[in-house]
């Protein structure tokens, strides 16, 4: 079992959330992304990978259609700490 240091951010203007599965994702580290084929109305989920195929993070566009408002509020409060 691997320890994963996850962190989530949310941008309400873009209605986008990003769940980082590693300590941080640097510029240029993401080399590929797979959009999950889910039946989401006005939302999409993409898993980002590095050059070796290791998952780095999960991007959720239309996050307010996927997550409960209280959860996104809590993420935003955590971001400002």
C-alpha angles and dihedrals in degrees: 000000000000126000111234122198100209125188129178130204129185130200108197093191092058091030086226130139127192124198110199112209095189132046092275139335113233128207110283096013094109107081100163140019132195118205110217113235099233128147096245121152111225093347138091137189122210127186112211121212136192124232091275093053095255112146111243103176151330122247119202117194113192088028093169088064092053105038131049114257092240090056093051090047090053091050090052092049089051091051092057094054 
